[in-house]
Each structure stands twice: as C-alpha cells, then as structure tokens.
Amino acid sequence: MAETPNLDDQVGFYRNEITDMIFYDKLSKRVNDDDFKSSLIRLSETEKSHANFWKQRLEKSGVRVDGIRPKLGRIRGLLVVRRFMGNYLSIKLLEHSEIDSIIQYNKFLEDNRSDAEISNPLQKIILDEIEHEEVFSKKAGDEDILIQKNRDLIYGMSDGLVEVLASLAGLSAIISNHFYIALGGTVVGIGGAISMALGAYLSQKSESEYKINELTKKSILERKIRYGKKMDQYKGESKKSALNVGLSYVMGAVIPILPFIFLPRIDALVTAVILVAASQWITNMIVALTMGLRILRTSVQAMFLSLIAAAATFTVGYLFHIFFHITLI
C-alpha cells in the first residue's frame, strides 16, 4: 500500500491557496487599473482551482476542510500595507511568501513524483504560481521609478538614523547636559544632510548626462527629434535627487535628536536607541520587500548594525572621558 502523503503539508497548501484567493479578490475591488483588476480576478480564480485540488485530496483522505480557515490576519495586514504603501508593496509581500510556497511545492512533488494523481496536477500548479510572478513583474515595471525614488528616500533616512544616533551616543559619554547633546546632534545632522545631498546631486548628474548623451546619439542615428521631453526630465533628476536625499536624511536625523530635547541624558539615549531600532526595522523591511530579500534577516541585521554603531561611538566617548578626563557640563 502506498504511503499517504503528508496531510499537514496539504492542509497548509490548502490554507495558503484560499488565503491568496480571497486577497486577490479583495484587492481587485480596490484598484483602479482595469488591466490589473482583470489580472487579479483571473489570479483569484486560478487560486480557487488550486484550492479545490487540495480540498479534494484532503476530503479523499478523510479530512474535513470546513474547519480550515484562511489566514485572515495576513489578508487584513496586506490590505493595510496596500492602503498606506500602495499596491506594489502588498503584492511584493505576498509574492515573497509565494516563492517559499513554490519551493515547498517542488519538495512535495519530488517526494511524491511516483504518484501521478499528485505529480501531474502539482506540476501545473507550480507553473501557474511562476506565471503569477510574471504578471506582477509586468505591473511592477510601471512603478519602478516611484519605487526607486521611495527606496532612495528610505536609504537617506536610514543614514540619518544611524549616523546621528552614533554621534549622539558618543557625545552622551562626555556631555552631561542633554540639550547640548541635542545641539551637537543637530550640527552633525545638518552637515550630514548637506554632504548626502551633494553626493546624490553629483552622482545623479553624472548618470543623467550619460543618459542624455545616449539619447542624443540615438536621435542622430534615427534622424528624429523625439526625445526632448525625456531629456528635460533627465536634466531635472539631479536636483530632485539631492532634495529627496537631503530631506530624507533630515527626517532620519530628527528621530534620535528629539528625545535629547525633552529628556535627561540617559533616558534620552535609551529612548533614541529604541526609536532608531524600530525605525530601522520598518524602513529596511520595506527595502527588503521591494528588492525581494529576506524580510526578517534584513530588518534584524540593519537594526543591530545601527545599535553596534551607537555602542561603538559611546565606548569611544567614554574612553576619552576616562583616559583624557574630558567632560563637558
């Protein structure tokens, strides 16, 4: 008698499919793009057929599927992400988990390849899931500019968080007055924002000039003048990039500075560390989503690196205090 495939895996597959089915259906009712809406409706129907396959398998094995509920918390969470961050990130979040599902399906297929009742339909399901990626990548292409802009803003904000927290931690070891520490952090923040803005301006200017030169050559070869609008767009990118990066750096710098304005030194430092850790977690989670990276690992890594930087500069400041007797009131 053939060994019964793992029922727990099949229950998990069924739950994931009905979750995706419901989410795509709900999302289709919230988007304005007709093409994307029709794609979501079609994907919801596809997920429904996948769910029916697992439902039949489970019922054949004597498992009651009425008690298997979709992951409503996940659906609500994705819809909240969509409301505040747009369709792209909510889709990336779901697709990020679907990659794991494809891997699990492949493993399940390898374990049950001799069973034609499972292997043949499952190969079709895997192909469908891969096709979903193509649908979303096509939609993502329309939003690449916006995503890149948001990603640059997040990177600038992250730099402001880490650099200013590190400077505040170092100053806290040698300055007892919390307001003076805040002033020192403000100076560092202003200097960092100017430096980051100039760097972004020069970098984007070089890239824009290269793009303009390529378009110029292309227009000469084609003997057509049809790239004027795009060239004007490229010419303005350097100023926009400098402004975006500078402002995002300031936004990040303000977060660790604020506690030092209102709280005593040690309380302010602890509060700043907590705020920066939370901010780093959120911002790097968004970056991980847009780049298809592991969310938990990326967020935790960024959070701990910022804390390590703060601890290192505090240690340096404290050593100056101990060995050189540097203390400012």
ABEGO torsion letter per residue (X at the ends): XBBBBBAAAAAAAAAAAAAAAAAAAAAAAABABAAAAAAAAAAAAAAAAAAAAAAAAAAAAGBBAAABBBBAAAAAAAAAAAAAAEAAAAAAAAAAAAAAAAAAAAAAAAAAAABAAAAAAAAAAAAAAAAAAAAAAAAAAAAAAAAAAAAAAAAAAAAAAAAAAAAAAAAAAABABAAAAAAAAAAAAAAAAAAAAAAAAAAAAAAAAAAAAAAAAAAAAAGBBAAAAAAAAAAAAAAAAAAAAAAAAAAAAAAAAAAAAABBAAAAAAAAAAAAAAAAAAAAAAAAAAAGBBAAAAAAAAAAAAAAAAAAAAAAAAAAAAAAGBBBX
